[in-house]
Amino acid sequence: MQKISETLKLVVTIVIALVASMVAFFLGYLYRKKIAEKTIKSAEQEAQRIVEEAKKQAEAYKKEATLLAKEEIHRARSEFDREVRERRAELQRFERRLIQKEEMLDKKMASVEEKEEQLNQKLKDIQKLQEEIELLKQKEQEELQRISGLTQEEAKQIILKSVEQDVKHDVALMIKELEQQAKEEADKKAREIIATAIQRYSSDYVAENTVSVVTLPNDEMKGRIIGREGRNIKTFETVTGIDLIIDDTPEAVILSGFDPIRREIAKLTLEKLILDGRIHPARIEEMYEKAKREVENKIREEGERVVFELGIHNLHPELIKLIGKLKYRTSYGQNVLAHSIEVANIAGIMAAELGLDQSVAKRAGLLHDIGKAVDHEMEGSHALIGYELAKKYKETNPDVLEAIGGHHGEMETRSIYNVLIQAADSVSAARPGARRESLESYIKRLQKLEEIANSFDGVEKAYAIQAGREIRIMVKPDHVSDDDIVIMAREIVKRIESELDYPGQIKVNVIREVRAVEYAK
């Protein structure tokens, strides 16, 4: 019984333990379930929060992308509008030029028609007068034949035979003597006038270049000028039309371009950018506009200064502006404004020596090359372009107009001032150092000059000297006589004039030297 009782207790204990274990397991299960449910709910809330934040970020990104797209559209539209405005302005300029040309042609046609009518009327009047003269002449001849009893031809032959032998020799000698005397006096007077003008006027000359050098504060500035992926230098070259050369030269860059005005604007633009320090495409365009306005003001001020110094009055403002533009125009390396001032002064001095109006000569000299200010924009020679511009801007003096249009012989003139301007122009252009050419063309011209001289028989040596303004030729004395060297010099001159292009004139100096050498022993 005791064993049974212990057994029962043991069984009860086990049962109780099992029940307790099951209850504990169930309670643990319930607890874990509750914790899991809380975890799931927290995860769902976190997921909901993440989704909400993602939606907010997506909305923000969407708004930002929309703004960027709008800005890009606005920029593209602005760029398109700017291009349209530029194209429209260009078309308007082209249209204005066409209208101007059409107006000029209409005026010329009207003038030609008017002159044609006047000529027709004059021809009719002349024809009528000729008929009347012929009638009177016929009556006079009939009356003379009736009185003398001789025909017209018989009377003419008698008179001619009686005086022909007497006057023929005397007339020939007189004509030759008068021609020689007039030529000597004219040459002497012309040399005196030109020499006086050159002595009384002298000016310095500075050669023009096709490049400008801009100094940098340091080499780091080169990288800033180039910009990221070269955008700054591309913008600069596009806006200014000038090549920007950045090489190994320390603290310097080079601006290269054939148009001096554009090169000056580009130089000012770059200097302003370096001084400001902020270099980016928008700033480049802003500084370019400022530099452009400054150069335009300089052009106007330069024209006003020159006109004031020469004492020329009542010039149209546009002509003064064109005179200022000549400061940035070169011809064979010679500054056209300096050349025009020089021509004006020389022509004024020669006019004073000849007793002519000095102010008219100066005015014509200053304006004679005015067409070169716009000859790259208009078709035709600079002389005729300048003539039309002067007429357009109310230049009324016919002597000045003829000197502008005819100083290269492109239109017929009868004004003495045109002759003065041609002489002053030649003096200014031909003096040593006034003009220069590129090294390559210069060397080729000298080589060609010596080749022409050496191609003649009897030439021993030939040297081009004085920067190509003189060719000195030594001939073989046993092959060429003293008379032959005169003919040779003339033939060489003809060959040079027909085969070479050169400013000024070239002196041909042919030398024949005979030497007798003996040795005393």
DRENLO-417782 format. One record per residue (C-alpha): residue number from 1; residue in one letter; x, y, z. Coordinates in steps of 0.02 Angstrom, whole numbers. Last residue first. Layout:
N
<pake NUM, A, <X, Y, Z>> ...
END
This chain:
521
<pake 521, K, <5400, 4769, -5496>> <pake 520, A, <5253, 4885, -5531>> <pake 519, Y, <5092, 4788, -5558>> <pake 518, E, <4959, 4833, -5687>> <pake 517, V, <4770, 4840, -5678>> <pake 516, A, <4655, 4930, -5801>> <pake 515, R, <4474, 4935, -5745>> <pake 514, V, <4316, 4963, -5847>> <pake 513, E, <4152, 4986, -5753>> <pake 512, R, <3977, 4975, -5823>> <pake 511, I, <3842, 5004, -5692>> <pake 510, V, <3653, 4985, -5717>> <pake 509, N, <3547, 5064, -5578>> <pake 508, V, <3362, 5022, -5586>> <pake 507, K, <3266, 5119, -5451>> <pake 506, I, <3104, 5038, -5394>> <pake 505, Q, <2946, 5139, -5358>> <pake 504, G, <2809, 5148, -5226>> <pake 503, P, <2719, 4988, -5177>> <pake 502, Y, <2757, 4828, -5274>> <pake 501, D, <2677, 4708, -5399>> <pake 500, L, <2799, 4627, -5520>> <pake 499, E, <2793, 4560, -5699>> <pake 498, S, <2743, 4706, -5811>> <pake 497, E, <2828, 4848, -5716>> <pake 496, I, <2985, 4744, -5683>> <pake 495, R, <3000, 4693, -5868>> <pake 494, K, <2978, 4873, -5926>> <pake 493, V, <3110, 4934, -5803>> <pake 492, I, <3231, 4798, -5863>> <pake 491, E, <3205, 4856, -6043>> <pake 490, R, <3243, 5037, -5996>> <pake 489, A, <3401, 4990, -5901>> <pake 488, M, <3459, 4882, -6047>> <pake 487, I, <3435, 5024, -6172>> <pake 486, V, <3539, 5141, -6066>> <pake 485, I, <3668, 5003, -6035>> <pake 484, D, <3687, 4975, -6224>> <pake 483, D, <3749, 5152, -6257>> <pake 482, D, <3894, 5130, -6137>> <pake 481, S, <3938, 4964, -6217>> <pake 480, V, <3898, 4788, -6156>> <pake 479, H, <4001, 4630, -6188>> <pake 478, D, <4179, 4689, -6145>> <pake 477, P, <4115, 4794, -6000>> <pake 476, K, <4026, 4645, -5916>> <pake 475, V, <3877, 4719, -5825>> <pake 474, M, <3849, 4760, -5641>> <pake 473, I, <3666, 4784, -5593>> <pake 472, R, <3601, 4874, -5437>> <pake 471, I, <3414, 4851, -5405>> <pake 470, E, <3336, 4983, -5294>> <pake 469, R, <3176, 4990, -5189>> <pake 468, G, <3192, 4807, -5137>> <pake 467, A, <3228, 4843, -4955>> <pake 466, Q, <3365, 4967, -5005>> <pake 465, I, <3456, 4833, -5106>> <pake 464, A, <3420, 4702, -5240>> <pake 463, Y, <3588, 4646, -5309>> <pake 462, A, <3634, 4596, -5486>> <pake 461, K, <3798, 4522, -5550>> <pake 460, E, <3882, 4494, -5719>> <pake 459, V, <3745, 4549, -5838>> <pake 458, G, <3800, 4535, -6020>> <pake 457, D, <3642, 4454, -6083>> <pake 456, F, <3486, 4491, -5981>> <pake 455, S, <3409, 4357, -5868>> <pake 454, N, <3511, 4417, -5718>> <pake 453, A, <3404, 4574, -5700>> <pake 452, I, <3238, 4479, -5703>> <pake 451, E, <3305, 4350, -5580>> <pake 450, E, <3363, 4487, -5460>> <pake 449, L, <3189, 4562, -5452>> <pake 448, K, <3109, 4391, -5436>> <pake 447, Q, <3219, 4353, -5285>> <pake 446, L, <3176, 4521, -5206>> <pake 445, R, <2990, 4493, -5235>> <pake 444, K, <2998, 4317, -5164>> <pake 443, I, <3085, 4382, -5007>> <pake 442, Y, <2952, 4515, -4978>> <pake 441, S, <2810, 4393, -5015>> <pake 440, E, <2878, 4276, -4880>> <pake 439, L, <2919, 4411, -4754>> <pake 438, S, <2745, 4488, -4764>> <pake 437, E, <2738, 4662, -4834>> <pake 436, R, <2785, 4832, -4766>> <pake 435, R, <2732, 5010, -4798>> <pake 434, A, <2790, 5175, -4731>> <pake 433, G, <2967, 5115, -4696>> <pake 432, P, <3048, 5206, -4841>> <pake 431, R, <2936, 5340, -4920>> <pake 430, A, <2825, 5273, -5059>> <pake 429, A, <2654, 5280, -4977>> <pake 428, S, <2663, 5458, -4912>> <pake 427, V, <2743, 5528, -5070>> <pake 426, S, <2620, 5434, -5183>> <pake 425, D, <2470, 5498, -5085>> <pake 424, A, <2538, 5676, -5088>> <pake 423, A, <2558, 5668, -5277>> <pake 422, Q, <2385, 5592, -5306>> <pake 421, I, <2307, 5718, -5184>> <pake 420, L, <2389, 5864, -5275>> <pake 419, V, <2329, 5801, -5445>> <pake 418, N, <2152, 5784, -5376>> <pake 417, Y, <2164, 5962, -5310>> <pake 416, I, <2194, 6026, -5488>> <pake 415, S, <2017, 5969, -5530>> <pake 414, R, <1975, 5906, -5704>> <pake 413, T, <1925, 5728, -5659>> <pake 412, E, <1886, 5567, -5752>> <pake 411, M, <1852, 5418, -5641>> <pake 410, E, <1958, 5270, -5586>> <pake 409, G, <2122, 5366, -5596>> <pake 408, H, <2181, 5315, -5423>> <pake 407, H, <2146, 5487, -5345>> <pake 406, G, <1986, 5499, -5446>> <pake 405, G, <1843, 5466, -5325>> <pake 404, I, <1910, 5558, -5173>> <pake 403, A, <1993, 5699, -5272>> <pake 402, E, <1835, 5723, -5376>> <pake 401, L, <1727, 5736, -5219>> <pake 400, V, <1846, 5862, -5138>> <pake 399, D, <1849, 5971, -5295>> <pake 398, P, <1658, 5960, -5309>> <pake 397, N, <1632, 6030, -5133>> <pake 396, T, <1460, 5970, -5077>> <pake 395, E, <1499, 5834, -4949>> <pake 394, K, <1322, 5796, -4888>> <pake 393, Y, <1344, 5624, -4809>> <pake 392, K, <1283, 5529, -4962>> <pake 391, K, <1403, 5623, -5077>> <pake 390, A, <1550, 5578, -4964>> <pake 389, L, <1493, 5397, -4955>> <pake 388, E, <1477, 5385, -5145>> <pake 387, Y, <1653, 5454, -5173>> <pake 386, G, <1723, 5341, -5035>> <pake 385, I, <1649, 5188, -5122>> <pake 384, L, <1723, 5248, -5287>> <pake 383, A, <1897, 5264, -5210>> <pake 382, H, <1883, 5105, -5105>> <pake 381, S, <1854, 4999, -5260>> <pake 380, G, <1691, 4902, -5275>> <pake 379, E, <1581, 4794, -5166>> <pake 378, M, <1535, 4846, -4990>> <pake 377, E, <1575, 4776, -4816>> <pake 376, H, <1764, 4755, -4834>> <pake 375, D, <1770, 4927, -4918>> <pake 374, V, <1693, 5006, -4762>> <pake 373, A, <1832, 5110, -4682>> <pake 372, K, <1933, 5096, -4843>> <pake 371, G, <1808, 5213, -4928>> <pake 370, I, <1875, 5359, -4825>> <pake 369, D, <2040, 5348, -4923>> <pake 368, H, <2032, 5524, -4999>> <pake 367, L, <1943, 5600, -4848>> <pake 366, L, <2094, 5673, -4758>> <pake 365, G, <2179, 5729, -4918>> <pake 364, A, <2019, 5808, -4988>> <pake 363, R, <1992, 5908, -4829>> <pake 362, K, <2174, 5959, -4823>> <pake 361, A, <2171, 6017, -5005>> <pake 360, V, <2009, 6113, -4977>> <pake 359, S, <2081, 6198, -4822>> <pake 358, Q, <2241, 6248, -4915>> <pake 357, D, <2148, 6342, -5053>> <pake 356, L, <2274, 6364, -5193>> <pake 355, G, <2424, 6481, -5205>> <pake 354, L, <2542, 6346, -5270>> <pake 353, E, <2648, 6342, -5112>> <pake 352, A, <2489, 6341, -5004>> <pake 351, A, <2421, 6195, -5105>> <pake 350, M, <2586, 6101, -5080>> <pake 349, I, <2575, 6128, -4892>> <pake 348, G, <2393, 6070, -4886>> <pake 347, A, <2431, 5917, -4992>> <pake 346, I, <2572, 5867, -4873>> <pake 345, N, <2461, 5893, -4719>> <pake 344, A, <2312, 5799, -4790>> <pake 343, V, <2421, 5656, -4856>> <pake 342, E, <2500, 5636, -4683>> <pake 341, I, <2331, 5635, -4598>> <pake 340, S, <2269, 5505, -4723>> <pake 339, H, <2424, 5395, -4696>> <pake 338, A, <2404, 5404, -4506>> <pake 337, L, <2221, 5354, -4529>> <pake 336, V, <2267, 5214, -4651>> <pake 335, N, <2397, 5134, -4537>> <pake 334, Q, <2528, 5059, -4653>> <pake 333, G, <2552, 4869, -4646>> <pake 332, Y, <2522, 4853, -4833>> <pake 331, S, <2357, 4944, -4802>> <pake 330, T, <2293, 4952, -4623>> <pake 329, R, <2125, 4993, -4543>> <pake 328, Y, <2100, 5017, -4355>> <pake 327, K, <2134, 5204, -4354>> <pake 326, L, <2026, 5214, -4512>> <pake 325, K, <1875, 5189, -4400>> <pake 324, G, <1898, 5364, -4329>> <pake 323, I, <1879, 5436, -4505>> <pake 322, L, <1719, 5334, -4525>> <pake 321, K, <1650, 5413, -4365>> <pake 320, I, <1691, 5587, -4429>> <pake 319, L, <1603, 5544, -4593>> <pake 318, E, <1451, 5489, -4494>> <pake 317, P, <1451, 5652, -4397>> <pake 316, H, <1446, 5752, -4561>> <pake 315, L, <1593, 5870, -4579>> <pake 314, N, <1565, 6056, -4555>> <pake 313, H, <1744, 6100, -4510>> <pake 312, I, <1923, 6045, -4544>> <pake 311, G, <2058, 6125, -4435>> <pake 310, L, <2179, 5979, -4452>> <pake 309, E, <2190, 5956, -4263>> <pake 308, F, <2001, 5968, -4243>> <pake 307, V, <1965, 5840, -4379>> <pake 306, V, <2092, 5720, -4305>> <pake 305, R, <2023, 5737, -4129>> <pake 304, E, <1842, 5716, -4184>> <pake 303, G, <1886, 5556, -4278>> <pake 302, E, <1980, 5488, -4127>> <pake 301, E, <1833, 5529, -4012>> <pake 300, R, <1711, 5436, -4125>> <pake 299, I, <1823, 5283, -4137>> <pake 298, K, <1858, 5286, -3950>> <pake 297, N, <1671, 5290, -3914>> <pake 296, E, <1645, 5140, -4028>> <pake 295, V, <1790, 5052, -3939>> <pake 294, E, <1708, 5083, -3769>> <pake 293, R, <1539, 5020, -3829>> <pake 292, K, <1619, 4859, -3893>> <pake 291, A, <1713, 4836, -3729>> <pake 290, K, <1550, 4847, -3631>> <pake 289, E, <1463, 4725, -3748>> <pake 288, Y, <1609, 4604, -3735>> <pake 287, M, <1609, 4617, -3545>> <pake 286, E, <1428, 4557, -3540>> <pake 285, E, <1459, 4417, -3665>> <pake 284, I, <1610, 4355, -3566>> <pake 283, R, <1512, 4366, -3403>> <pake 282, A, <1376, 4252, -3473>> <pake 281, P, <1506, 4126, -3536>> <pake 280, H, <1608, 4117, -3375>> <pake 279, I, <1759, 4212, -3308>> <pake 278, R, <1740, 4303, -3142>> <pake 277, G, <1909, 4380, -3102>> <pake 276, D, <1855, 4559, -3136>> <pake 275, L, <2029, 4616, -3192>> <pake 274, I, <2053, 4461, -3300>> <pake 273, L, <1879, 4483, -3376>> <pake 272, K, <1911, 4668, -3411>> <pake 271, E, <2076, 4628, -3496>> <pake 270, L, <1993, 4492, -3600>> <pake 269, T, <1855, 4610, -3660>> <pake 268, L, <1979, 4750, -3699>> <pake 267, K, <2083, 4632, -3805>> <pake 266, A, <1929, 4563, -3894>> <pake 265, I, <1869, 4739, -3936>> <pake 264, E, <2043, 4783, -4004>> <pake 263, R, <2046, 4623, -4108>> <pake 262, R, <1873, 4659, -4178>> <pake 261, I, <1930, 4832, -4230>> <pake 260, P, <2096, 4768, -4299>> <pake 259, D, <2012, 4639, -4415>> <pake 258, F, <2147, 4514, -4469>> <pake 257, G, <2139, 4411, -4309>> <pake 256, S, <2253, 4339, -4175>> <pake 255, L, <2243, 4367, -3988>> <pake 254, I, <2394, 4300, -3894>> <pake 253, V, <2407, 4246, -3712>> <pake 252, A, <2535, 4295, -3580>> <pake 251, E, <2596, 4243, -3407>> <pake 250, P, <2733, 4127, -3473>> <pake 249, T, <2726, 4084, -3659>> <pake 248, D, <2689, 3897, -3666>> <pake 247, D, <2536, 3920, -3777>> <pake 246, I, <2362, 3996, -3766>> <pake 245, I, <2303, 4069, -3931>> <pake 244, L, <2134, 4156, -3931>> <pake 243, D, <2070, 4172, -4110>> <pake 242, I, <1956, 4323, -4137>> <pake 241, G, <1771, 4323, -4188>> <pake 240, T, <1726, 4409, -4024>> <pake 239, V, <1573, 4308, -3971>> <pake 238, T, <1625, 4140, -4044>> <pake 237, E, <1807, 4156, -3989>> <pake 236, F, <1757, 4202, -3811>> <pake 235, T, <1623, 4066, -3801>> <pake 234, K, <1746, 3933, -3858>> <pake 233, I, <1877, 3997, -3736>> <pake 232, N, <1753, 3988, -3592>> <pake 231, R, <1683, 3817, -3637>> <pake 230, G, <1852, 3732, -3648>> <pake 229, E, <1796, 3573, -3557>> <pake 228, R, <1788, 3677, -3397>> <pake 227, G, <1862, 3847, -3430>> <pake 226, I, <2001, 3900, -3549>> <pake 225, I, <2015, 4073, -3467>> <pake 224, R, <2018, 3994, -3295>> <pake 223, G, <2157, 3876, -3348>> <pake 222, K, <2258, 4021, -3419>> <pake 221, M, <2232, 4120, -3258>> <pake 220, E, <2338, 3994, -3164>> <pake 219, D, <2487, 4057, -3265>> <pake 218, N, <2491, 4219, -3166>> <pake 217, P, <2442, 4403, -3178>> <pake 216, L, <2413, 4384, -3366>> <pake 215, T, <2479, 4499, -3503>> <pake 214, V, <2379, 4514, -3664>> <pake 213, V, <2474, 4508, -3829>> <pake 212, S, <2391, 4571, -3988>> <pake 211, V, <2411, 4495, -4162>> <pake 210, T, <2391, 4558, -4340>> <pake 209, N, <2524, 4691, -4322>> <pake 208, E, <2534, 4874, -4372>> <pake 207, A, <2700, 4960, -4405>> <pake 206, V, <2733, 5125, -4317>> <pake 205, Y, <2778, 5279, -4418>> <pake 204, D, <2836, 5444, -4354>> <pake 203, S, <2788, 5603, -4444>> <pake 202, S, <2871, 5737, -4548>> <pake 201, Y, <2801, 5893, -4628>> <pake 200, R, <2895, 6049, -4677>> <pake 199, Q, <3036, 5956, -4765>> <pake 198, I, <2914, 5844, -4861>> <pake 197, A, <2809, 5991, -4919>> <pake 196, T, <2963, 6091, -4972>> <pake 195, A, <3033, 5943, -5067>> <pake 194, I, <2866, 5918, -5155>> <pake 193, I, <2856, 6102, -5205>> <pake 192, E, <3037, 6112, -5261>> <pake 191, R, <3027, 5950, -5359>> <pake 190, A, <2869, 6009, -5447>> <pake 189, K, <2948, 6177, -5490>> <pake 188, K, <3104, 6095, -5563>> <pake 187, D, <3004, 5966, -5660>> <pake 186, A, <2888, 6099, -5730>> <pake 185, E, <3032, 6214, -5777>> <pake 184, E, <3127, 6074, -5863>> <pake 183, K, <2973, 6011, -5954>> <pake 182, A, <2921, 6184, -6011>> <pake 181, Q, <3097, 6221, -6077>> <pake 180, Q, <3108, 6055, -6169>> <pake 179, E, <2936, 6076, -6246>> <pake 178, L, <2972, 6256, -6295>> <pake 177, E, <3136, 6209, -6379>> <pake 176, K, <3060, 6063, -6473>> <pake 175, I, <2912, 6167, -6532>> <pake 174, M, <3024, 6311, -6586>> <pake 173, L, <3142, 6198, -6683>> <pake 172, A, <2998, 6113, -6774>> <pake 171, V, <2913, 6278, -6812>> <pake 170, D, <3072, 6353, -6884>> <pake 169, H, <3103, 6204, -6997>> <pake 168, K, <2927, 6201, -7069>> <pake 167, V, <2904, 6389, -7080>> <pake 166, D, <2987, 6439, -7242>> <pake 165, Q, <2966, 6276, -7338>> <pake 164, E, <2780, 6271, -7312>> <pake 163, V, <2743, 6455, -7339>> <pake 162, S, <2732, 6474, -7529>> <pake 161, K, <2681, 6296, -7566>> <pake 160, L, <2538, 6304, -7443>> <pake 159, I, <2470, 6466, -7513>> <pake 158, I, <2471, 6407, -7695>> <pake 157, Q, <2394, 6238, -7651>> <pake 156, K, <2252, 6318, -7555>> <pake 155, A, <2209, 6437, -7697>> <pake 154, E, <2199, 6293, -7822>> <pake 153, E, <2090, 6189, -7704>> <pake 152, Q, <1968, 6330, -7677>> <pake 151, T, <1947, 6363, -7862>> <pake 150, L, <2023, 6518, -7940>> <pake 149, G, <1941, 6667, -8031>> <pake 148, S, <1980, 6774, -7882>> <pake 147, I, <1810, 6863, -7862>> <pake 146, R, <1695, 6720, -7917>> <pake 145, Q, <1795, 6591, -7821>> <pake 144, L, <1786, 6700, -7665>> <pake 143, E, <1595, 6720, -7684>> <pake 142, E, <1568, 6534, -7709>> <pake 141, Q, <1679, 6496, -7559>> <pake 140, E, <1581, 6618, -7450>> <pake 139, K, <1413, 6544, -7503>> <pake 138, Q, <1474, 6368, -7465>> <pake 137, K, <1541, 6422, -7297>> <pake 136, L, <1376, 6506, -7252>> <pake 135, L, <1279, 6347, -7295>> <pake 134, E, <1403, 6237, -7204>> <pake 133, I, <1393, 6349, -7052>> <pake 132, E, <1202, 6342, -7052>> <pake 131, E, <1204, 6151, -7067>> <pake 130, Q, <1333, 6141, -6929>> <pake 129, L, <1227, 6252, -6817>> <pake 128, K, <1077, 6137, -6841>> <pake 127, Q, <1182, 5984, -6803>> <pake 126, I, <1250, 6067, -6648>> <pake 125, D, <1075, 6110, -6587>> <pake 124, K, <1015, 5932, -6619>> <pake 123, L, <1168, 5861, -6532>> <pake 122, K, <1137, 5978, -6384>> <pake 121, Q, <958, 5915, -6370>> <pake 120, N, <1015, 5735, -6377>> <pake 119, L, <1149, 5772, -6248>> <pake 118, Q, <1023, 5852, -6130>> <pake 117, E, <906, 5703, -6149>> <pake 116, E, <1049, 5583, -6115>> <pake 115, K, <1102, 5684, -5963>> <pake 114, E, <927, 5670, -5892>> <pake 113, E, <921, 5484, -5929>> <pake 112, V, <1091, 5458, -5848>> <pake 111, S, <1041, 5558, -5694>> <pake 110, A, <879, 5459, -5676>> <pake 109, M, <975, 5297, -5697>> <pake 108, K, <1104, 5353, -5569>> <pake 107, K, <970, 5401, -5446>> <pake 106, D, <880, 5235, -5472>> <pake 105, L, <1044, 5141, -5451>> <pake 104, M, <1082, 5234, -5290>> <pake 103, E, <907, 5198, -5226>> <pake 102, E, <926, 5014, -5270>> <pake 101, K, <1095, 5008, -5184>> <pake 100, Q, <1021, 5089, -5029>> <pake 99, I, <872, 4970, -5032>> <pake 98, L, <989, 4821, -5050>> <pake 97, R, <1094, 4884, -4904>> <pake 96, R, <938, 4911, -4800>> <pake 95, E, <880, 4734, -4841>> <pake 94, F, <1048, 4662, -4789>> <pake 93, R, <1041, 4759, -4627>> <pake 92, Q, <861, 4700, -4599>> <pake 91, L, <911, 4521, -4636>> <pake 90, E, <1052, 4534, -4510>> <pake 89, A, <935, 4609, -4381>> <pake 88, R, <810, 4468, -4412>> <pake 87, R, <947, 4338, -4397>> <pake 86, E, <1007, 4418, -4236>> <pake 85, R, <830, 4428, -4168>> <pake 84, V, <796, 4247, -4216>> <pake 83, E, <958, 4194, -4134>> <pake 82, R, <910, 4288, -3975>> <pake 81, D, <735, 4213, -3977>> <pake 80, F, <808, 4038, -3996>> <pake 79, E, <929, 4068, -3853>> <pake 78, S, <787, 4135, -3746>> <pake 77, R, <678, 3984, -3792>> <pake 76, A, <819, 3865, -3750>> <pake 75, R, <845, 3953, -3584>> <pake 74, H, <659, 3949, -3545>> <pake 73, I, <647, 3766, -3593>> <pake 72, E, <797, 3727, -3485>> <pake 71, E, <722, 3824, -3340>> <pake 70, K, <555, 3735, -3362>> <pake 69, A, <642, 3566, -3366>> <pake 68, L, <739, 3610, -3210>> <pake 67, L, <580, 3665, -3123>> <pake 66, T, <490, 3504, -3174>> <pake 65, A, <638, 3399, -3116>> <pake 64, E, <633, 3487, -2948>> <pake 63, K, <444, 3462, -2932>> <pake 62, K, <461, 3277, -2976>> <pake 61, Y, <606, 3256, -2857>> <pake 60, A, <500, 3334, -2719>> <pake 59, E, <352, 3221, -2761>> <pake 58, A, <466, 3070, -2761>> <pake 57, Q, <536, 3124, -2594>> <pake 56, K, <359, 3142, -2522>> <pake 55, K, <306, 2973, -2593>> <pake 54, A, <463, 2893, -2523>> <pake 53, E, <426, 2971, -2354>> <pake 52, E, <250, 2901, -2358>> <pake 51, V, <313, 2729, -2409>> <pake 50, I, <442, 2732, -2270>> <pake 49, R, <308, 2780, -2144>> <pake 48, Q, <193, 2641, -2203>> <pake 47, A, <337, 2517, -2192>> <pake 46, E, <373, 2578, -2016>> <pake 45, Q, <189, 2559, -1970>> <pake 44, E, <186, 2385, -2046>> <pake 43, A, <345, 2341, -1952>> <pake 42, S, <269, 2404, -1788>> <pake 41, K, <112, 2302, -1820>> <pake 40, I, <216, 2149, -1860>> <pake 39, T, <320, 2173, -1703>> <pake 38, K, <163, 2197, -1595>> <pake 37, E, <87, 2039, -1670>> <pake 36, A, <249, 1946, -1639>> <pake 35, I, <250, 2003, -1457>> <pake 34, K, <71, 1947, -1435>> <pake 33, K, <109, 1781, -1515>> <pake 32, R, <263, 1760, -1407>> <pake 31, Y, <157, 1791, -1253>> <pake 30, L, <19, 1672, -1308>> <pake 29, Y, <147, 1538, -1346>> <pake 28, G, <231, 1566, -1181>> <pake 27, L, <62, 1550, -1093>> <pake 26, F, <28, 1390, -1188>> <pake 25, F, <200, 1321, -1150>> <pake 24, A, <181, 1366, -966>> <pake 23, V, <10, 1284, -961>> <pake 22, M, <80, 1130, -1046>> <pake 21, S, <227, 1124, -927>> <pake 20, A, <113, 1146, -778>> <pake 19, V, <2, 1006, -842>> <pake 18, L, <154, 896, -866>> <pake 17, A, <220, 936, -694>> <pake 16, I, <50, 904, -618>> <pake 15, V, <42, 738, -709>> <pake 14, I, <218, 695, -653>> <pake 13, T, <176, 740, -474>> <pake 12, V, <15, 642, -483>> <pake 11, V, <110, 492, -550>> <pake 10, L, <240, 506, -413>> <pake 9, K, <107, 525, -282>> <pake 8, L, <17, 374, -352>> <pake 7, T, <178, 273, -348>> <pake 6, E, <210, 326, -170>> <pake 5, S, <35, 271, -121>> <pake 4, I, <56, 110, -214>> <pake 3, K, <221, 78, -124>> <pake 2, Q, <139, 115, 42>> <pake 1, M, <0, 0, 0>> 
END
